[in-house]
């Protein structure tokens, strides 16, 4: 879309236009949650917590805990919803200890467990899991002072973007505090994240014999729990992470390595953090970008074991039709690199939309989008494995929350050849019915922008990360193949849906900046299989036969696309690849 350059001024104008379009597309006007109330509850809870005196009665603690609880209840997608759950848990833990209340201790354990289960990638999830286990077993949980101020480490909305307030005259500026260092690995990639409570400058360097990379954070302090601490890792080449004071005004974080690596660093805001991606030498050249690690598979990420490898089947000339034929051009006449190289489909990642606390849309009779998409994805996975012989992965195989960004990262990690995100639609008008298929691009119409806002509502990206999103869309290498996949899928999906719902409409192929598609390195689409706001459609898809028939329509769409690439699958994959 941006392959032709017309000079820097023209490029800047186009870039600004794209950025403006994306902002409009991500506008959460269609979200059903009460974001404003969540923000107010968050601010009120923090202010009340500041005013609680050590000898305050239990009612004061309980009132503050209830305010933190409201943040999540008003909007579980709000950026501080998991912070509020953690703060509520800490308050109940303190109430249990201070007032010898077993009920408060049980409530604290429940809040910590909920945070660890539904927000597994949150910075406090690991600590919450430990606290819950200790409270349930009757052991001594981690000291509360170790987490002092945890609820305030993430800035309130709008504050971080403006930077820290200037110090009073004569007062030394407050230092940034490193309040967390975390890591996760998947395959041969590891990501290290340094969490700070405000932005600060840093420098970095690589040292040899032994291999290590260090980061000096200027004007920073370490939180009490991190001072002079070594964090064992033992994953890939990263052996451990060390943190300590380098000078009177700087903190040094050292990554001790067992072998050389390549690495990439980026800063993220709201809250400020430094992300370091480590990957084997040459990995960037092979993939075109550093591999994006995701949290290690657990309850949050689903079925990762591929089906048993199937040997490539030999075909006689009478069966195979002679020499293989070149893949035809796309329906728009594009001869893409995929088709010129004769590339095939081997791995498919299916993404059941929503999950966990993120219900998606809910039908008038109670059918939840998260349950419908998971049921369809399971049916479709079985069909693709049994009938097509594909290797299929799910981004989730249980009712858990997986962030939009992690879903794409999983598809990239599994080196998928095709990515399909499955969703159900909703409308204010109950009579609306139909199917539509999206590929990644900027939304052109109000309807496309509304759909994108609703499906992106659970995303946790900040406005400060807009530039990366724009680049991810405008430079989408697989755009032509994604458009072709969407076109074929829409035709087959509509044909299948008409058998179930004779009055359903063909709403066509559309474009939108869905976060779940940004960054995918393979043809990727999002299918809206029905409007479950329509009571008739909800009733049909609420039955097992209806879900299976819809999975069959999606299966036909994938098969149709595979046929345009020559009709063969890559089947000589090794187990565990």
C-alpha positions, -999 to +999 in steps of 0.1 A: +000+000+000+029+023+006+054+008-018+055+039-041+073+068-026+065+103-037+089+123-015+091+129+021+064+155+023+039+132+005+049+103+027+044+124+058+010+134+046+000+098+039+014+087+072-007+113+091-038+103+072-032+066+081-026+075+117-058+095+119-077+067+103-064+042+128-073+064+158-108+066+145-109+029+139-098+021+174-123+046+190-140+026+217-174+043+212-190+009+206-177-008+238-204-017+262-182-013+293-182+018+315-147+031+310-153+065+325-167+050+357-137+026+359-113+055+356-131+075+383-132+044+406-095+039+401-086+075+411-110+075+440-096+042+453-060+054+452-069+087+470-088+068+497-060+044+502-036+073+507-058+086+535-062+054+555-045+058+589-028+028+605-054+027+633-084+031+609-114+008+615-120-022+593-149-003+575-124+021+560-103-007+545-134-024+533-147+008+516-113+012+498-113-025+487-149-021+473-137+008+452-109-012+437-134-040+431-156-016+411-128-008+387-129-044+374-167-046+375-171-014+355-146-025+328-125-056+329-106-044+298-095-011+314-058-009+316-058-007+355-084-035+360-057-061+369-039-035+391-071-029+410-077-066+415-042-069+430-046-039+452-080-053+464-063-086+473-035-068+492-061-048+512-081-080+521-048-097+531-040-067+554-075-068+568-072-106+575-039-100+594-049-068+612-084-079+623-078-116+625-104-122+598-104-156+581-131-144+557-109-115+545-080-139+540-101-162+519-113-132+499-077-121+493-068-156+481-097-155+457-087-122+442-051-132+438-062-165+421-085-146+398-058-122+388-033-150+381-058-170+361-074-143+340-044-119+336-015-144+334+008-120+316+003-092+342+034-082+361+019-091+395+004-125+384+034-145+397+033-128+431-005-131+433-002-169+427+023-172+455+002-151+479-029-172+471-011-205+477+003-192+510-031-180+522-049-212+512-023-234+529-021-213+561+016-204+555+030-169+560+023-150+527+049-126+514+052-095+535+029-067+525+056-041+526+073-059+497+044-048+475+039-014+490+025+010+465+019-017+440-014-002+430+004+031+422+032+018+400+011+021+369+002+058+363-033+070+361-047+076+326-032+106+309-005+112+335+023+091+319+019+107+285+026+141+300+056+129+319+063+134+356+053+167+372+082+192+376+098+193+411+091+221+434+116+249+434+147+237+454+134+201+455+155+174+438+136+155+410+123+122+421+142+092+407+126+065+386+121+033+405+127-002+390+098-021+405+100-053+385+122-074+362+104-103+344+111-127+316+095-154+296+107-177+269+092-197+241+113-218+217+146-201+211+134-166+219+134-149+253+120-115+263+132-095+294+111-066+306+123-040+330+094-022+347+098+014+360+073+038+375+084+067+352+105+073+322+143+076+324+173+075+301+195+045+298+226+032+280+236-003+270+267-023+261+278-058+253+308-075+271+327-107+262+344-134+282+320-141+297+291-130+274+268-104+290+247-074+281+241-046+306+218-016+308+226+014+329+195+033+340+202+069+348+186+086+378+170+054+390+166+034+422+158-003+428+127-013+448+136-030+481+129-065+467+153-061+437+183-046+454+215-066+447+194-096+435+202-123+410+173-139+392+181-174+378+167-180+344+184-210+327+164-207+295+183-208+263+214-186+264+201-164+292+215-178+325+205-152+350+196-115+354+214-093+380+203-059+393+222-036+415+234+000+421+261+010+396+267+044+410+251+069+433+227+079+405+223+048+383+211+012+384+227-015+363+208-045+350+230-073+337+220-102+315+244-131+319+246-153+288+260-187+281+265-180+244+263-150+220+229-137+210+214-110+189+191-087+207+166-058+201+155-032+225+125-009+226+108+015+250+071+013+258+050+038+277+020+039+300+036+025+322+072+030+311+091-003+305+121-015+286+117-047+266+148-067+254+143-096+230+171-121+228+173-146+199+199-168+182+224-153+158+208-151+123+172-154+134+163-119+123+178-126+088+157-158+085+124-143+095+127-107+086+122-096+123+131-108+158+109-137+169+082-124+192+081-146+224+049-151+243+043-163+278+051-199+283+021-221+275-001-227+306-037-223+313-036-191+292-024-207+260-040-237+246-033-269+227+003-267+215+010-303+207+007-309+170-010-340+157+013-369+147+033-362+116+018-377+086+042-390+060+039-373+026+017-395+004+032-407-029+008-404-058+009-422-091+008-401-123-029-411-128-037-398-093-015-367-093-023-355-128+013-353-140+036-324-132+026-300-106+009-268-119+019-233-110-005-215-086-027-191-105-028-154-098-051-141-071-086-130-081-073-094-085-045-106-108-017-105-083+013-128-088+025-128-052+058-141-039+039-169-022+026-181-056+058-175-075+077-197-051+050-223-050+046-221-013+020-244+004+000-245+036+012-268+064+004-252+098-028-235+106-035-215+137-072-210+148-080-182+172-113-186+191-122-150+199-124-136+235-123-159+266-120-158+303-133-125+317-137-112+281-172-126+272-174-110+238-209-102+227-238-119+245-270-129+227-305-120+240-309-156+254-275-158+270-252-173+243-218-160+249-194-153+220-164-167+238-182-201+242-195-202+206-161-194+190-143-220+211-168-247+202-166-239+165-128-238+166-126-272+182-149-287+155-129-270+128-096-282+142-108-318+141-120-314+105-087-299+093-066-326+110-088-356+100-098-346+065-072-322+052-042-336+072-031-301+084-012-294+115-035-272+136-029-251+167-054-232+189-045-199+206-067-212+235-084-245+241-101-236+274-121-207+287-092-184+295-082-149+286-054-145+260-045-109+250-049-099+214-012-093+210-003-128+224-026-145+199-006-131+169+027-139+187+016-175+191+008-178+154+043-164+146+059-187+171+043-218+156+054-205+121+019-208+109+011-206+072-025-194+078-042-176+107-080-175+112-096-156+141-132-166+147-158-142+161-195-135+162-211-102+155-236-080+172-260-052+162-283-028+179-310-041+155-320-076+164-332-084+129-297-079+114-282-112+101-252-120+079-216-131+077-185-110+069-148-116+066-121-090+074-084-087+064-059-062+079-061-027+065-075+006+075-113+008+080-130+028+053-166+030+066-183+038+099-195+002+102-160-012+098-147+012+124-174+002+149-166-035+145-129-028+149-135-008+181-156-036+196-131-064+188-101-043+199-117-033+232-097-059+252-064-047+237-039-032+262-018-011+238-014+026+246-019+055+222+019+061+224+024+028+205+003+041+175+034+045+153+042+008+155+006-001+147+006+021+116+038+005+103+024-030+110-006-023+089+009-002+061+038-026+056+018-058+058+037-081+034+009-107+033-019-082+024-026-096-011-028-132+001-049-122+032-073-104+008-075-135-014-081-157+016-108-134+029-125-134-005-126-172-008-136-176+029-165-151+025-180-170-005-178-204+012-189-190+046-220-174+031-229-206+011-226-226+043-245-201+065-274-199+039-280-236+045-284-229+083-300-195+081-318-190+047-323-153+053-287-145+062-270-117+042-237-117+024-221-087+040-189-090+020-152-088+025-142-058+046-110-043+059-102-031+094-072-026+117-079-055+141-051-057+166-053-095+166-041-094+129-013-068+133+021-084+131+011-117+117+037-131+092+012-152+073-021-147+055-045-138+082-082-130+084-110-125+109-144-141+103-177-129+118-198-160+115-232-147+126-250-120+145-259-136+178-278-104+187-304-119+164-325-144+185-331-167+155-294-169+146-285-173+183-309-202+186-295-220+156-258-216+167-267-225+203-273-261+191-244-285+184-255-292+149-255-255+141-220-250+154-207-280+134-223-268+102-206-234+107-173-251+113-179-270+080-184-237+062-151-223+076-134-256+066-146-252+030-132-217+029-097-229+040-098-258+015-108-233-012-078-212-005-055-242-003-067-252-038-056-218-052-021-226-041-020-259-060-041-280-037-013-297-018-004-294+019+031-295+032+029-328+052+065-337+059+067-317+091+085-332+121+069-337+154+072-307+176+083-283+149 
